[in-house]
Amino acid sequence: MKASRLAAVAALAGPAVLLLSAPAFAHVSVQPEGAAPKGGYATIGFKVPNERDNASTTKLEIVFPTDHPLASVMPQPVDGWKIEVTKSKLDKPLEVHGRKISEAVSKVTWTADGKGIEPGYFQKFPVSVGTLPEDTDRLVFKALQTYSNKEVVRWIEVPQEGQEEPENPAPVLELTEASGHGHGTSAKNAEDTKDAEPAARNTAADSSKSGSDTVARVLGVVGILVGAAGVAFGVLAGRKRTAA
């Protein structure tokens, strides 16, 4: 086969490969806005694409992890969607800021008021969460996506490291290490500010002294000029009297 024919076949096959592989990437996922530090808070967004050509996504259910429950879960309102937050009792209460919490959010459900997510579109569902656990590198959320034709897609398969992505992977939030530099930087800035205060006062005092010296010099020069002008006026007046 000639090179030109090979190129033509490759050009035709390329879009076909993309079309066949596209659905593998179109699944419910979760990403933080910025970072998701261990032991901290984050705003995360569940991205929900519509995979169907003849139906809209009308409902999304996100199941929160029970092995690492989150004490604070606050979904952001989304136009055109009703939100229902479900809480469950914890086997082991959480201690947050000195108080014990015996229940936590186990599921958040978004239900469309209107058409929902139509074919060819996606929707993001933001949620503020915390505090994030410090003893794991990721959180797994299981998702159920319901279409207007009553079809339910269960994104619940947990991806395993070193293995291929499952057909219906669950959304996974990757956690980052807590930086811990903020407090140190603030303390250092405060210390630098404290050290700088005496120097600033000395500088201000020196400036004030310098300003006073300058004023004194100016006044002295003005006095000399006024005195000289007076002497000159006296000499001129004496000459006029003598001439008269």
LINLINHU-V867949 format. One record per residue. RES is the residue in three letters. OMEGA is omega in whole degrees, -180 to 180 (none if undefined). Layout:
# LINLINHU-V867949
res->RES omega->OMEGA
res->RES omega->OMEGA
This chain:
# LINLINHU-V867949
res->MET omega->-178
res->LYS omega->-179
res->ALA omega->-179
res->SER omega->179
res->ARG omega->177
res->LEU omega->179
res->ALA omega->-179
res->ALA omega->179
res->VAL omega->180
res->ALA omega->-180
res->ALA omega->179
res->LEU omega->-178
res->ALA omega->-177
res->GLY omega->179
res->PRO omega->180
res->ALA omega->178
res->VAL omega->180
res->LEU omega->180
res->LEU omega->-179
res->LEU omega->-176
res->SER omega->-175
res->ALA omega->-178
res->PRO omega->-179
res->ALA omega->-179
res->PHE omega->-176
res->ALA omega->178
res->HIS omega->179
res->VAL omega->-178
res->SER omega->179
res->VAL omega->179
res->GLN omega->177
res->PRO omega->171
res->GLU omega->-174
res->GLY omega->-179
res->ALA omega->176
res->ALA omega->-173
res->PRO omega->176
res->LYS omega->180
res->GLY omega->-178
res->GLY omega->179
res->TYR omega->180
res->ALA omega->169
res->THR omega->-178
res->ILE omega->-179
res->GLY omega->175
res->PHE omega->-179
res->LYS omega->-174
res->VAL omega->176
res->PRO omega->175
res->ASN omega->-177
res->GLU omega->-175
res->ARG omega->179
res->ASP omega->-174
res->ASN omega->180
res->ALA omega->178
res->SER omega->174
res->THR omega->-175
res->THR omega->-178
res->LYS omega->176
res->LEU omega->176
res->GLU omega->178
res->ILE omega->178
res->VAL omega->-177
res->PHE omega->-175
res->PRO omega->178
res->THR omega->179
res->ASP omega->175
res->HIS omega->-177
res->PRO omega->-179
res->LEU omega->-176
res->ALA omega->-178
res->SER omega->177
res->VAL omega->-178
res->MET omega->179
res->PRO omega->177
res->GLN omega->178
res->PRO omega->178
res->VAL omega->-179
res->ASP omega->177
res->GLY omega->-178
res->TRP omega->172
res->LYS omega->-177
res->ILE omega->176
res->GLU omega->-180
res->VAL omega->-180
res->THR omega->178
res->LYS omega->179
res->SER omega->178
res->LYS omega->180
res->LEU omega->175
res->ASP omega->179
res->LYS omega->-178
res->PRO omega->176
res->LEU omega->175
res->GLU omega->-177
res->VAL omega->179
res->HIS omega->175
res->GLY omega->179
res->ARG omega->-177
res->LYS omega->179
res->ILE omega->-174
res->SER omega->177
res->GLU omega->-178
res->ALA omega->180
res->VAL omega->179
res->SER omega->180
res->LYS omega->172
res->VAL omega->-177
res->THR omega->175
res->TRP omega->179
res->THR omega->-176
res->ALA omega->174
res->ASP omega->-177
res->GLY omega->-174
res->LYS omega->-178
res->GLY omega->-180
res->ILE omega->-176
res->GLU omega->179
res->PRO omega->180
res->GLY omega->-178
res->TYR omega->173
res->PHE omega->-180
res->GLN omega->175
res->LYS omega->-180
res->PHE omega->-176
res->PRO omega->178
res->VAL omega->174
res->SER omega->-176
res->VAL omega->176
res->GLY omega->-18
res->THR omega->-179
res->LEU omega->-177
res->PRO omega->180
res->GLU omega->-175
res->ASP omega->176
res->THR omega->-179
res->ASP omega->-178
res->ARG omega->175
res->LEU omega->-179
res->VAL omega->176
res->PHE omega->176
res->LYS omega->-173
res->ALA omega->174
res->LEU omega->-178
res->GLN omega->-178
res->THR omega->-180
res->TYR omega->-179
res->SER omega->177
res->ASN omega->178
res->LYS omega->176
res->GLU omega->178
res->VAL omega->176
res->VAL omega->-176
res->ARG omega->178
res->TRP omega->-170
res->ILE omega->-179
res->GLU omega->-176
res->VAL omega->178
res->PRO omega->179
res->GLN omega->-179
res->GLU omega->179
res->GLY omega->179
res->GLN omega->179
res->GLU omega->179
res->GLU omega->179
res->PRO omega->-177
res->GLU omega->180
res->ASN omega->-175
res->PRO omega->175
res->ALA omega->176
res->PRO omega->-179
res->VAL omega->177
res->LEU omega->178
res->GLU omega->-179
res->LEU omega->179
res->THR omega->178
res->GLU omega->177
res->ALA omega->-175
res->SER omega->179
res->GLY omega->-178
res->HIS omega->-174
res->GLY omega->-177
res->HIS omega->179
res->GLY omega->179
res->THR omega->-180
res->SER omega->180
res->ALA omega->180
res->LYS omega->179
res->ASN omega->180
res->ALA omega->179
res->GLU omega->178
res->ASP omega->179
res->THR omega->179
res->LYS omega->179
res->ASP omega->-176
res->ALA omega->-175
res->GLU omega->178
res->PRO omega->180
res->ALA omega->179
res->ALA omega->179
res->ARG omega->178
res->ASN omega->179
res->THR omega->180
res->ALA omega->180
res->ALA omega->178
res->ASP omega->180
res->SER omega->-180
res->SER omega->179
res->LYS omega->179
res->SER omega->179
res->GLY omega->180
res->SER omega->179
res->ASP omega->-179
res->THR omega->179
res->VAL omega->180
res->ALA omega->180
res->ARG omega->-179
res->VAL omega->179
res->LEU omega->178
res->GLY omega->179
res->VAL omega->179
res->VAL omega->179
res->GLY omega->179
res->ILE omega->-180
res->LEU omega->178
res->VAL omega->179
res->GLY omega->180
res->ALA omega->179
res->ALA omega->179
res->GLY omega->179
res->VAL omega->-179
res->ALA omega->-180
res->PHE omega->180
res->GLY omega->180
res->VAL omega->-180
res->LEU omega->-179
res->ALA omega->179
res->GLY omega->179
res->ARG omega->180
res->LYS omega->-180
res->ARG omega->-180
res->THR omega->180
res->ALA omega->180
res->ALA omega->none
